[in-house]
């Protein structure tokens, strides 16, 4: 029987056609409690406005999605719980996702898709001191 979860991988382009897998060192391979994440979809964007690409990862059932803030040293910190994404996505299993500014307010929003219903996470506020963003889960039957 195949395992249902495996660690996430992160490949860095080192140039000259060489890629290095750094998921474990970058702290994106496993959850904070050491469980494999099984990322099912990923997008990158400058989520917190620091000019570095952050990661948005959809994980398999019973795992919260991840918002990995780039630490600017090839490591990342999962901000899913501080942004509200973790609690909102804990029981979801999605494959397609995208960072984008849905409401043109200058803050990155998230689109999650996998069949019905269509689910949106919209940024609702931003704390300037911590760069954390509260989110709300919006669900519409298509």
C-alpha positions in Angstrom: 0.0 0.0 0.0 1.3 3.4 -0.9 1.8 6.0 1.8 -0.8 8.8 1.8 1.7 11.5 2.9 5.3 12.2 2.0 7.6 15.1 2.7 7.5 18.2 0.6 10.5 18.9 -1.8 12.0 22.2 -2.7 14.4 22.4 -5.6 16.7 25.4 -6.0 18.3 26.3 -9.3 22.0 26.5 -8.7 22.7 27.4 -12.4 24.3 25.5 -15.2 21.4 23.1 -15.3 22.0 22.0 -11.7 19.1 21.8 -9.1 19.5 21.0 -5.4 16.7 19.6 -3.3 16.6 21.6 0.0 13.2 20.9 1.5 14.4 19.6 4.8 17.0 22.3 5.3 14.5 25.0 4.2 12.0 23.8 6.8 9.2 23.1 4.3 9.4 19.3 4.1 7.5 18.5 7.4 5.0 20.1 9.7 6.1 21.8 12.9 5.3 18.5 14.7 7.4 16.4 12.3 4.6 15.0 10.0 5.1 14.8 6.3 3.0 17.5 4.5 2.3 16.0 1.0 2.0 19.3 -0.8 -0.6 19.0 -3.5 -0.3 22.5 -5.1 2.1 25.4 -4.7 2.4 29.1 -5.7 5.0 31.7 -4.9 4.6 35.5 -4.5 5.8 38.3 -2.4 3.0 37.9 0.2 4.4 40.1 3.0 5.8 43.0 0.9 9.5 42.4 1.6 10.4 41.7 -2.1 11.2 38.0 -1.5 9.1 35.2 -2.8 7.0 33.4 -0.2 5.3 30.0 -0.7 1.6 29.0 -0.5 1.2 25.2 -0.3 -2.0 23.1 -0.3 -1.5 20.0 1.7 -3.5 16.7 1.8 -6.5 15.9 4.0 -6.2 16.7 7.8 -3.2 19.0 7.2 -3.5 22.8 7.2 -2.3 24.6 4.2 1.0 26.5 4.6 2.1 30.0 4.0 5.8 29.9 4.1 7.5 33.3 4.7 10.9 33.6 3.1 13.6 34.1 5.7 15.9 35.4 3.0 18.5 32.6 3.7 16.9 29.7 1.8 14.8 28.8 4.8 11.1 29.5 5.4 8.7 29.9 8.4 5.2 28.6 8.2 2.8 31.6 9.0 -0.4 29.6 8.4 -1.7 29.9 12.0 -0.7 33.6 12.4 -2.4 34.6 9.1 -5.6 32.6 9.8 -5.0 30.3 6.8 -4.2 27.3 9.0 -7.4 27.2 10.9 -9.5 28.0 7.8 -8.0 25.2 5.8 -7.5 22.4 8.4 -10.2 20.1 7.1 -9.9 20.9 3.4 -8.1 18.9 0.7 -7.4 21.0 -2.4 -5.0 20.8 -5.3 -5.1 24.1 -7.2 -4.3 27.4 -5.6 -3.0 30.9 -6.5 -1.8 34.0 -4.9 -3.5 37.1 -6.4 -5.1 40.4 -5.4 -8.8 39.5 -5.8 -10.3 42.8 -4.5 -7.5 45.1 -5.8 -6.7 46.4 -2.3 -2.9 45.8 -2.6 -2.9 42.8 -0.3 -2.3 39.3 -1.6 -5.4 37.0 -1.5 -5.5 33.2 -2.1 -7.6 31.2 -4.5 -8.2 27.5 -3.7 -9.9 25.2 -6.1 -10.8 21.5 -6.3 -14.3 20.7 -7.4 -17.2 22.1 -5.5 -17.5 24.3 -3.5 -15.1 27.1 -4.8 -13.3 28.4 -1.8 -11.6 31.9 -1.4 -9.4 33.2 1.4 -9.5 37.0 1.4 -7.2 39.2 3.4 -9.3 41.2 5.8 -6.6 43.2 7.7 -2.9 43.7 7.9 -0.9 44.4 11.0 2.0 46.7 10.0 4.1 45.6 13.0 4.0 41.9 12.2 3.2 41.7 8.5 0.5 39.1 9.5 -2.8 39.1 7.7 -6.1 38.0 9.1 -8.1 36.0 6.6 -11.7 35.0 6.1 -13.0 31.9 4.3 -15.6 32.5 1.7 -17.4 29.6 0.1 -19.7 29.7 -2.9 -21.5 26.8 -4.5 -20.7 27.0 -8.2 
